[in-house]
Amino acid sequence: MDAIDRLKRDNAQYLWHPMAHPKAMKAEGSRPDIIARGEGCWVWDIDGHKLLDGVAGLWSSNLGHSCKPVRDAIVAQLDELPFFNTFRGTTHPRAIEASRALVELMRPDGVAAVLFSNGGSDAVEGALKLARQYHKLRGHKDRTKYIALRQGYHGVHFGGMSVNGNSNFRRAYEPLLPGVFHIDSPWLYRNAYTQDPEELGRLIAGQLEREIVFQGPDTVAAFIAEPIQGAGGVIVPPANFWPLVREVCSRHGVLLIADEVVTGFGRTGHLFGTRLWDVQADLWCLAKGISSGYIPLGATAISQAVADVFDADATGAGQVAHGYTYSAHPVAAAAALATMKLLVEQDIPGHVARVAPAFQQRLRDLKQRHAFVGDVRGHGLMLGIEMVADPATKAPLPKTSDLPARVARAAYRRGLMVRVSGANLILSPPLVISEAELDTLCTALEGAFDDAASEPVKT
Ligand SMILES: Cc1ncc(COP(=O)(O)O)c(C=O)c1O
């Protein structure tokens, strides 16, 4: 058995993969994509097959896979101080510098401070907990409930899983957190109400208000949502939705948590997704692009108004009884500092805003070419392609359909890595991708759809 075969065998035997059945890799004919090397926007699998990274690792490797300044910052930090904690009075220079850099980046959003953690699920957990604590500090101890959107994804911790809006991520681990309620997603392609975006925005913001009133505003801590729903299928809300949500939350004293784990740091063509909608949240969840995926890091950003309440506390109840051994890990903080510097110096959001419209437009044309493409949607460098059984009725693909997986396999053969999420193909390439590389991506994907269309459809 050669080294590659051994890796494949050991992968099946020893490694459980998130979001996969442990038996899946043991099945006859299953083949893992073992990604062995990366450079720029490209990766190579263990067999030497070269692929354009259409998923940026997992919405993460925004600066590509060989960003020397981030790599150098990491190596220098390993030489200087590989680890120390930030509990209580202890700290280290990189944590302090990264907190200042992030707050400065988010000053226009009204951010005052930041609580670091290790990833997106952590950042969500921090936001959910700080929201309750904020209300308790103000004497509103009954404000404990959360409202969230169907189709939302907020990670896998018990809090985040409870606000998730997709039963696939919930069922196996129920019962979840009590006091969590969901409203419809502002999803133009699939909703029971209207095909008019403005009307939909008003309707769903109205649902939020009715849910808050029904629960009793004095019992609701926060509403959490992604500025664009990512894992749920890249659902871009109508333009009036977030401004209306902001109004509703403010009217009822409910905190607005923006989960920017995917949309943060330039993916939408703006530094942060909430800027797309010209809205300031109260708490933000950040991860992935914060360190360009080089080292795990999460952050909960805290608005001035929320920070003021903690600052005003004289009882000690404002102590943040939450944090991880590796919160603000020095190596991760060094990676984040280098990432944020490049983000600004190279105007990465500006680059995304320039190259994304042609990319979005070209892939929208897939709808004209293939009857099984029901909807193509997205903004900036995030795009979802929803496949359907019948575009006229929008009848969903049967759950057993292997069509999305077949398109993904065809793309892989043509040298493009894409991601399947239910009936959707999701694309989120590195933000530094060039126009020529985007052209290569689109050509490979168009070819993959043609390949899949020419095979007999198995349902
Ligand atoms: C919007 C959003 N929130 C939270 C998370 C969880 O992040 P992590 O996987 O780093 O825990 C994700 C992950 O994709 C996400 O997309």
The ligand as a Gaussian input file, in Angstrom:
#p B3LYP/6-31G(d) Opt

LIG

0 1
 C      -22.994000      32.726000       9.761000
 C      -22.173000      31.718000      10.514000
 N      -22.132000      31.779000      11.859000
 C      -21.414000      30.920000      12.586000
 C      -20.687000      29.931000      11.979000
 C      -19.893000      28.968000      12.806000
 O      -18.528000      29.193000      12.634000
 P      -17.466000      28.054000      13.023000
 O      -17.668000      26.941000      12.063000
 O      -16.140000      28.773000      12.864000
 O      -17.732000      27.667000      14.438000
 C      -20.682000      29.828000      10.588000
 C      -19.911000      28.784000       9.906000
 O      -19.947000      28.612000       8.711000
 C      -21.472000      30.719000       9.841000
 O      -21.559000      30.633000       8.495000

